[in-house]
Amino acid sequence: MGLLKLRKVLVSDKIANDCLEVFKGKGVEVTYKPGLSKTELIDIIPEFNGLIVRSATKVTAEVIKAAVNLEIIGRAGTGTDNIDHDAASDAGVVVMNTPGGNTNSAAEHTCALILAMCRNLANRHTELMNGEWNRINGIELSGKTIGIIGLGRIGMIVAHRMQAFGMKTVGYDPFVSASAAAEKGVEFLQLEEMWPICDFLTIHVPLLPSTKHMFNSAVFEKCKKGVRIVNCARGGIIDEEALLENLNSGKVACAALDVFEKEPPAADSPLLQHSNLIATPHLGASTAEAQTRVAKEIAEQFLALRDGKSTFGCLNAPLLRGALNEPVKAKLARQLGMLLFTLNPQATVLTVKGNDGSFVPHAVMAGYLNAKGVAAANLISIKKVAATNGLSFEYTETEDDLTVECGDVKLSGRYDGETTFLTKVNSTPTYIPLSGNMTLVRSDSAISNLSSLAGHVTGVHFAGDVTVLSHSTASLEGEKVEILGTVALC
């Protein structure tokens, strides 16, 4: 089961040249066209197997529908809210990001904004440029409590940096245990416990339906008076109208935003004009080092997936990870599914017996649907596509050969090295290499009537009431047989 063809890749956003250099000599034709309109993108995307974007290109369901040859979308960076994940998964397209490339830069920018809020440096700079000499007191970080919402790579680096300033670090993340947080010196608290005790709050979570307007009027009401808030994650996590109200009331002493609900924000935005807001234009990942890293990493990750070496950065491909570790087993499962379709094209439930239920039954279903003509069926899309086509499976663990069956048809197979074999058809043992084109024939008469075909085909293998014709070229006129299907086992 080839993971990717990846012959042609489109880069539709500005990116460091390192990305293009990685692809050189690797059998990939790269087209660099930043700044495409939506219409232009839809017009040219059908010819490409891969698409690399940053945050400017919006990869919508409409774009993905037009991308009939697309296999993978890569985000040179962390956030992927500009990509329609559901549409990509339904189409069997991998969505990938570079989770570590801009981690340090985003964390450092967060720390810079925290320090800037302590002395409100933006206002002091503006005043001095206007001839004002205002030596207004700020606050120290030492002894203060900072709440970190999201204890992933960036959040943990921020915690480490702030601990060096003598801050108490508390945090929350639904995917991190209290013990794991404690190992990094972070006290794990529930959000409701954090709001009233934190002097600073910093956000490091993705924008999801569950996190949209996570900071709203109700939350601000629970916060400590004079709290300072920084957001270098995603616009929309903070309700900007609620933030403005709380800046005006003094409940929030200062806020530092690198991201906004609408980017760029309107120049006359009351929030942007507020004297206690420090704003930067989405600079979290904008360092020379980060841009070089994410550019190289996305290209390297594309090639690693194509070559079957790694699924690092894949966001919608849990089944693919198992297939990557055992590609020949995945290939066998798909081939048996394809053969099964030629003998029983009306199945709704496939029975699978094997020694790995993590991905094998899904690979069998993908093969069955591929033989049916459902090209989009693969290990990315299979759950949705199988349900749409009314197909499901029943799985039983066994140490015997991988076996698939439906109705009165049962096929078994195994592999040796890189070669896969059909080892049993119903109750009859066989040992037929699975490669090239294969035709399955079912006879209503004595199977011996087919023996005359032996001189006309590359291989004839008799297995009870089913005959396997490898690389079939024969005419079957005059024989009482039914050809159920030819399948290319690639």
C-alpha positions as CSV (number, residue, x, y, z in Angstrom):
1,M,0.0,0.0,0.0
2,G,2.0,2.9,-1.3
3,L,1.8,5.8,1.1
4,L,2.3,8.7,-1.4
5,K,3.2,9.2,-5.0
6,L,4.2,12.8,-4.3
7,R,5.4,13.7,-7.8
8,K,4.2,17.3,-7.9
9,V,4.0,19.7,-5.0
10,L,2.5,23.2,-5.0
11,V,3.8,25.8,-2.5
12,S,1.1,28.5,-2.4
13,D,2.5,30.8,0.4
14,K,5.8,32.6,0.9
15,I,8.3,30.2,2.5
16,A,12.0,30.0,3.0
17,N,14.0,28.7,0.0
18,D,15.2,25.8,2.2
19,C,11.9,24.0,1.6
20,L,12.5,24.0,-2.2
21,E,16.1,22.9,-1.7
22,V,15.1,19.8,0.3
23,F,13.0,18.5,-2.6
24,K,15.8,18.9,-5.2
25,G,17.0,15.5,-6.5
26,K,14.2,13.7,-4.7
27,G,11.9,13.0,-7.6
28,V,9.5,15.8,-6.7
29,E,8.6,18.7,-9.1
30,V,7.9,21.8,-7.0
31,T,5.9,24.8,-8.2
32,Y,6.3,27.9,-6.1
33,K,3.3,30.3,-6.5
34,P,2.6,32.4,-3.4
35,G,-0.3,34.8,-3.4
36,L,-2.8,32.8,-5.5
37,S,-6.4,33.8,-5.3
38,K,-9.0,31.2,-4.4
39,T,-10.1,30.9,-8.0
40,E,-6.5,30.5,-9.2
41,L,-5.8,27.9,-6.6
42,I,-8.8,25.9,-7.6
43,D,-7.9,26.1,-11.3
44,I,-4.3,24.6,-10.8
45,I,-4.7,22.4,-7.8
46,P,-5.9,19.3,-9.7
47,E,-2.5,18.6,-11.1
48,F,-0.7,18.4,-7.8
49,N,-0.2,15.5,-5.3
50,G,1.0,17.8,-2.4
51,L,0.2,21.3,-1.2
52,I,2.4,23.3,1.2
53,V,0.9,26.4,2.9
54,R,1.5,28.7,5.8
55,S,-1.4,30.7,7.2
56,A,-2.4,32.9,4.2
57,T,-3.8,30.2,1.9
58,K,-7.3,28.9,3.0
59,V,-7.6,25.3,2.1
60,T,-11.4,25.0,2.0
61,A,-13.7,22.1,1.2
62,E,-14.1,23.6,-2.3
63,V,-10.4,23.6,-2.9
64,I,-10.0,20.0,-1.6
65,K,-12.9,18.9,-3.8
66,A,-11.1,20.3,-6.9
67,A,-7.8,18.7,-5.8
68,V,-8.6,15.3,-7.4
69,N,-4.9,14.1,-7.2
70,L,-4.1,15.6,-3.8
71,E,-2.5,13.3,-1.3
72,I,-1.2,15.6,1.4
73,I,-1.5,19.2,2.7
74,G,1.4,20.5,4.7
75,R,1.3,23.5,7.0
76,A,4.8,25.0,7.5
77,G,4.0,25.9,11.1
78,T,1.8,24.7,13.9
79,G,-1.7,26.0,13.5
80,T,-3.9,24.4,10.9
81,D,-7.2,26.2,11.3
82,N,-6.9,27.5,7.7
83,I,-7.3,23.9,6.5
84,D,-10.7,22.1,6.4
85,H,-9.7,18.9,8.3
86,D,-13.0,17.1,7.8
87,A,-13.0,17.7,4.0
88,A,-9.4,16.5,3.8
89,S,-10.0,13.4,5.8
90,D,-13.2,12.5,3.8
91,A,-11.1,12.8,0.6
92,G,-8.3,10.6,2.0
93,V,-5.9,13.5,2.2
94,V,-3.2,13.7,4.9
95,V,-3.0,16.9,6.9
96,M,0.4,17.6,8.3
97,N,2.1,20.3,10.3
98,T,5.5,21.0,11.8
99,P,4.8,21.0,15.5
100,G,8.3,21.8,16.7
101,G,9.6,24.3,14.1
102,N,8.4,27.5,15.6
103,T,8.1,26.4,19.2
104,N,11.0,28.4,20.6
105,S,10.2,31.5,18.7
106,A,6.6,31.5,19.9
107,A,7.6,30.9,23.4
108,E,10.2,33.7,23.3
109,H,7.6,36.2,21.9
110,T,5.2,35.3,24.7
111,C,7.9,36.0,27.2
112,A,8.8,39.3,25.5
113,L,5.1,40.4,25.7
114,I,4.9,39.4,29.4
115,L,7.9,41.5,30.2
116,A,6.6,44.4,28.1
117,M,3.3,44.3,30.1
118,C,5.1,44.6,33.4
119,R,6.4,48.1,32.5
120,N,3.9,48.9,29.7
121,L,6.8,49.5,27.4
122,A,4.8,50.4,24.3
123,N,3.2,53.4,26.0
124,R,6.5,54.5,27.6
125,H,8.2,54.4,24.2
126,T,5.4,56.4,22.5
127,E,5.4,59.0,25.2
128,L,9.2,59.4,25.1
129,M,9.1,59.8,21.3
130,N,6.5,62.6,21.9
131,G,8.8,64.4,24.3
132,E,7.2,63.1,27.5
133,W,9.3,61.9,30.3
134,N,7.0,59.7,32.4
135,R,8.7,57.5,35.0
136,I,5.7,55.5,35.9
137,N,6.0,52.5,38.2
138,G,5.5,49.0,36.8
139,I,5.6,45.7,38.5
140,E,8.0,42.8,39.0
141,L,7.5,39.2,37.9
142,S,9.2,37.7,40.9
143,G,6.7,36.3,43.3
144,K,3.8,36.6,40.9
145,T,1.7,33.6,39.7
146,I,1.3,32.9,36.0
147,G,-1.4,30.6,34.7
148,I,-0.5,28.7,31.6
149,I,-3.5,27.4,29.6
150,G,-2.1,24.6,27.4
151,L,1.0,22.7,28.6
152,G,2.4,21.5,25.3
153,R,5.8,22.4,23.9
154,I,5.3,26.1,23.9
155,G,3.5,26.3,27.2
156,M,6.2,24.3,28.9
157,I,9.0,26.5,27.5
158,V,7.2,29.6,28.8
159,A,6.9,28.0,32.2
160,H,10.6,27.2,32.3
161,R,11.5,30.8,31.3
162,M,9.1,32.4,33.8
163,Q,10.3,30.2,36.6
164,A,13.8,31.7,36.0
165,F,12.1,35.1,36.9
166,G,10.9,33.7,40.2
167,M,7.3,33.2,39.1
168,K,5.0,30.5,40.5
169,T,3.8,28.5,37.5
170,V,0.4,26.9,37.5
171,G,-1.3,25.4,34.4
172,Y,-4.0,23.3,32.8
173,D,-4.2,21.0,29.9
174,P,-6.7,18.2,29.3
175,F,-4.0,16.0,27.7
176,V,-1.3,16.4,30.4
177,S,-1.3,14.7,33.7
178,A,-0.7,16.4,37.0
179,S,2.5,14.4,37.5
180,A,3.8,15.3,34.1
181,A,3.2,19.0,34.8
182,A,4.9,18.7,38.3
183,E,8.0,17.2,36.6
184,K,8.4,20.6,34.9
185,G,7.7,22.6,38.0
186,V,4.1,23.4,37.1
187,E,1.3,23.0,39.6
188,F,-1.7,21.4,37.8
189,L,-5.0,23.2,38.5
190,Q,-8.4,23.1,37.0
191,L,-9.4,26.3,35.1
192,E,-11.9,27.4,37.8
193,E,-9.1,27.1,40.4
194,M,-6.7,29.2,38.3
195,W,-8.9,32.3,37.5
196,P,-9.0,33.9,40.9
197,I,-5.3,33.4,41.8
198,C,-3.3,34.3,38.7
199,D,-1.6,37.6,38.2
200,F,-0.8,36.7,34.6
201,L,-2.5,34.3,32.1
202,T,-1.0,33.1,28.9
203,I,-2.8,31.0,26.2
204,H,-1.3,28.1,24.3
205,V,-4.2,26.1,22.9
206,P,-5.5,25.7,19.3
207,L,-8.7,27.4,18.2
208,L,-11.4,24.8,18.3
209,P,-15.2,24.9,18.9
210,S,-14.4,24.1,22.5
211,T,-11.9,27.0,22.9
212,K,-13.6,29.7,20.8
213,H,-14.3,32.7,23.2
214,M,-12.9,30.6,26.0
215,F,-12.0,33.9,27.6
216,N,-15.4,35.7,27.8
217,S,-17.2,38.0,30.2
218,A,-18.1,35.2,32.6
219,V,-14.4,34.1,32.9
220,F,-13.1,37.7,33.2
221,E,-15.5,38.1,36.1
222,K,-13.9,35.2,38.0
223,C,-10.3,36.5,37.4
224,K,-8.2,38.4,39.9
225,K,-8.6,42.2,39.6
226,G,-5.6,43.6,37.7
227,V,-4.8,40.4,35.8
228,R,-2.6,40.6,32.8
229,I,-3.3,38.4,29.8
230,V,-1.2,37.4,26.7
231,N,-2.3,35.5,23.6
232,C,0.2,34.3,21.1
233,A,-1.9,31.3,20.1
234,R,-4.9,32.0,18.0
235,G,-7.4,34.8,17.5
236,G,-10.9,34.0,18.6
237,I,-9.9,32.3,21.9
238,I,-10.4,35.6,23.6
239,D,-13.8,37.4,23.1
240,E,-12.4,40.8,22.1
241,E,-15.5,42.7,23.0
242,A,-15.4,41.2,26.5
243,L,-11.7,42.0,26.8
244,L,-12.3,45.6,25.8
245,E,-15.0,46.0,28.5
246,N,-12.7,44.5,31.1
247,L,-9.7,46.7,30.1
248,N,-12.0,49.7,30.4
249,S,-13.2,48.7,33.9
250,G,-9.7,47.9,35.1
251,K,-10.5,44.2,35.8
252,V,-7.8,43.5,33.2
253,A,-4.8,45.7,33.9
254,C,-3.1,45.0,30.6
255,A,-3.4,42.7,27.6
256,A,-0.8,41.7,25.0
257,L,-2.2,40.2,21.7
258,D,-0.2,38.8,18.8
259,V,-3.3,37.3,17.2
260,F,-6.8,38.6,16.5
261,E,-10.3,37.4,15.6
262,K,-9.9,39.1,12.2
263,E,-6.4,39.7,10.8
264,P,-5.4,42.3,10.3
265,P,-7.8,44.1,12.7
266,A,-9.4,47.3,11.7
267,A,-7.0,50.3,12.2
268,D,-9.8,52.2,14.1
269,S,-10.6,49.2,16.4
270,P,-11.3,50.5,19.9
271,L,-9.4,47.6,21.3
272,L,-6.4,48.3,19.2
273,Q,-6.4,51.9,20.3
274,H,-6.7,51.1,24.0
275,S,-3.8,52.4,26.1
276,N,-3.4,49.2,28.1
277,L,-3.2,46.9,25.0
278,I,0.1,45.9,23.5
279,A,-0.3,44.5,20.0
280,T,1.9,42.8,17.5
281,P,1.0,41.6,14.0
282,H,1.1,37.8,14.4
283,L,4.8,37.7,14.9
284,G,5.0,34.6,17.2
285,A,6.7,32.4,14.5
286,S,8.4,35.3,12.7
287,T,12.0,34.8,13.3
288,A,14.6,33.9,10.7
289,E,15.4,30.7,12.6
290,A,11.8,29.5,12.8
291,Q,11.0,30.2,9.2
292,T,14.1,28.2,8.1
293,R,13.2,25.3,10.4
294,V,9.5,25.0,9.4
295,A,10.4,25.3,5.7
296,K,13.0,22.5,5.9
297,E,10.9,20.3,8.2
298,I,7.7,20.3,6.2
299,A,9.7,19.2,3.1
300,E,11.6,16.5,5.1
301,Q,8.3,15.3,6.6
302,F,6.7,15.0,3.2
303,L,9.6,12.9,1.9
304,A,9.7,10.7,5.1
305,L,6.0,9.9,4.7
306,R,6.4,9.2,1.0
307,D,9.3,6.9,1.7
308,G,7.5,5.1,4.5
309,K,9.9,6.2,7.2
310,S,7.7,8.4,9.4
311,T,4.2,9.8,10.0
312,F,5.6,12.6,12.2
313,G,3.4,15.7,12.0
314,C,0.4,13.8,10.5
315,L,-2.8,15.1,12.2
316,N,-5.5,12.9,10.8
317,A,-3.7,9.6,10.1
318,P,-3.7,7.3,13.2
319,L,-4.3,4.2,11.1
320,L,-1.5,5.1,8.8
321,R,1.0,4.8,11.6
322,G,0.4,1.1,11.9
323,A,0.6,0.5,8.2
324,L,3.9,2.4,8.1
325,N,5.4,0.0,10.7
326,E,4.2,-3.0,8.7
327,P,3.7,-2.0,5.1
328,V,3.7,-5.5,3.7
329,K,1.0,-6.6,6.1
330,A,-1.0,-3.5,5.0
331,K,-0.4,-4.4,1.3
332,L,-1.6,-8.0,1.9
333,A,-4.8,-6.8,3.7
334,R,-5.6,-4.5,0.9
335,Q,-5.0,-7.1,-1.8
336,L,-7.2,-9.7,-0.1
337,G,-9.9,-7.0,0.1
338,M,-9.6,-6.4,-3.6
339,L,-9.8,-10.1,-4.5
340,L,-12.8,-10.5,-2.2
341,F,-14.7,-7.9,-4.1
342,T,-14.3,-9.8,-7.4
343,L,-15.9,-12.8,-5.8
344,N,-18.6,-11.1,-3.8
345,P,-19.2,-7.5,-4.9
346,Q,-22.4,-7.1,-2.8
347,A,-20.9,-7.5,0.7
348,T,-21.9,-5.3,3.6
349,V,-19.9,-7.0,6.3
350,L,-16.4,-8.3,5.9
351,T,-15.1,-10.9,8.5
352,V,-11.4,-10.4,9.1
353,K,-9.2,-12.8,11.1
354,G,-5.7,-11.7,11.8
355,N,-3.1,-10.7,14.4
356,D,-3.4,-6.9,14.3
357,G,-6.8,-5.3,14.6
358,S,-5.4,-1.7,14.8
359,F,-5.3,-1.1,11.0
360,V,-5.6,-4.5,9.1
361,P,-9.5,-4.6,9.0
362,H,-9.6,-1.1,7.7
363,A,-6.9,-1.9,5.0
364,V,-9.1,-4.8,3.9
365,M,-12.1,-2.6,3.6
366,A,-10.1,0.0,1.7
367,G,-9.0,-2.7,-0.8
368,Y,-12.5,-3.9,-1.2
369,L,-13.8,-0.4,-1.9
370,N,-10.9,0.4,-4.2
371,A,-11.8,-2.7,-6.3
372,K,-15.4,-1.3,-6.3
373,G,-14.1,1.9,-7.8
374,V,-14.1,4.1,-4.7
375,A,-10.7,5.7,-5.3
376,A,-10.9,7.9,-2.2
377,A,-10.9,4.8,0.2
378,N,-7.6,4.7,2.1
379,L,-6.5,4.6,5.7
380,I,-7.2,8.3,6.1
381,S,-10.8,8.2,4.9
382,I,-11.8,4.6,5.4
383,K,-14.1,5.0,8.4
384,K,-16.2,7.7,6.8
385,V,-16.1,6.2,3.3
386,A,-16.9,2.7,4.5
387,A,-19.9,4.0,6.4
388,T,-21.1,6.0,3.4
389,N,-20.9,2.8,1.3
390,G,-22.7,0.6,3.9
391,L,-19.6,-1.5,4.6
392,S,-18.4,-2.7,8.0
393,F,-16.2,-5.4,9.5
394,E,-16.1,-8.0,12.2
395,Y,-12.6,-8.8,13.5
396,T,-11.3,-11.9,15.3
397,E,-7.7,-12.2,16.7
398,T,-5.8,-15.3,15.4
399,E,-2.2,-16.3,14.9
400,D,-3.1,-18.1,11.6
401,D,-2.8,-16.6,8.1
402,L,-4.7,-13.4,7.6
403,T,-8.2,-14.4,6.5
404,V,-11.1,-12.4,5.0
405,E,-14.5,-13.7,4.1
406,C,-18.0,-12.7,3.2
407,G,-20.9,-15.0,2.2
408,D,-19.5,-18.3,1.0
409,V,-16.1,-16.9,0.0
410,K,-13.1,-17.1,2.2
411,L,-9.5,-16.0,1.2
412,S,-6.3,-16.4,3.3
413,G,-2.9,-14.9,2.7
414,R,0.5,-14.4,4.2
415,Y,3.7,-12.7,3.2
416,D,7.4,-13.6,3.0
417,G,9.7,-10.7,3.0
418,E,8.3,-8.2,0.5
419,T,6.2,-10.8,-1.4
420,T,2.5,-11.5,-0.6
421,F,0.8,-14.8,-1.3
422,L,-2.7,-16.1,-1.5
423,T,-2.5,-19.3,0.6
424,K,-6.1,-20.6,0.7
425,V,-9.3,-20.1,-1.3
426,N,-12.2,-21.4,0.8
427,S,-10.9,-24.8,2.1
428,T,-8.3,-25.4,-0.7
429,P,-4.7,-24.6,0.0
430,T,-2.8,-22.5,-2.7
431,Y,0.4,-20.6,-2.8
432,I,0.0,-17.9,-5.4
433,P,2.1,-14.7,-5.5
434,L,-0.2,-11.6,-5.4
435,S,1.1,-9.3,-8.1
436,G,0.1,-7.9,-11.4
437,N,-3.4,-8.5,-12.8
438,M,-5.4,-11.4,-11.5
439,T,-8.7,-12.8,-12.7
440,L,-11.0,-14.9,-10.5
441,V,-13.3,-17.4,-12.2
442,R,-16.1,-19.3,-10.6
443,S,-17.3,-22.5,-12.5
444,D,-20.8,-23.9,-12.6
445,S,-19.4,-27.1,-14.1
446,A,-16.6,-29.5,-13.3
447,I,-13.5,-27.5,-12.5
448,S,-11.6,-29.8,-14.9
449,N,-13.3,-28.2,-17.8
450,L,-11.0,-25.2,-17.3
451,S,-7.9,-27.3,-17.7
452,S,-7.8,-26.4,-21.4
453,L,-7.1,-22.8,-20.5
454,A,-3.6,-23.7,-19.2
455,G,-2.0,-23.0,-22.5
456,H,-3.5,-19.6,-22.9
457,V,-2.7,-17.9,-19.6
458,T,0.4,-17.1,-17.6
459,G,-0.9,-19.1,-14.7
460,V,-3.9,-21.2,-13.8
461,H,-4.5,-22.2,-10.2
462,F,-7.4,-24.4,-9.3
463,A,-8.9,-24.0,-5.8
464,G,-12.1,-25.9,-5.4
465,D,-14.9,-23.9,-7.1
466,V,-12.7,-20.9,-7.8
467,T,-10.0,-20.6,-10.4
468,V,-7.3,-17.9,-10.2
469,L,-6.0,-16.8,-13.5
470,S,-2.8,-14.8,-13.0
471,H,-2.2,-12.2,-15.8
472,S,-5.2,-13.5,-17.7
473,T,-5.3,-13.2,-21.5
474,A,-7.4,-16.3,-22.5
475,S,-10.7,-16.4,-24.2
476,L,-13.3,-18.4,-22.3
477,E,-15.7,-18.9,-25.1
478,G,-17.5,-22.3,-24.9
479,E,-16.7,-22.8,-21.2
480,K,-19.5,-22.9,-18.6
481,V,-17.8,-20.3,-16.4
482,E,-18.5,-16.9,-14.9
483,I,-15.6,-14.4,-14.8
484,L,-16.2,-12.4,-11.6
485,G,-13.5,-9.8,-12.0
486,T,-10.0,-8.8,-12.9
487,V,-8.1,-6.8,-10.4
488,A,-4.7,-5.1,-10.6
489,L,-3.0,-6.0,-7.3
490,C,-0.8,-2.9,-7.1
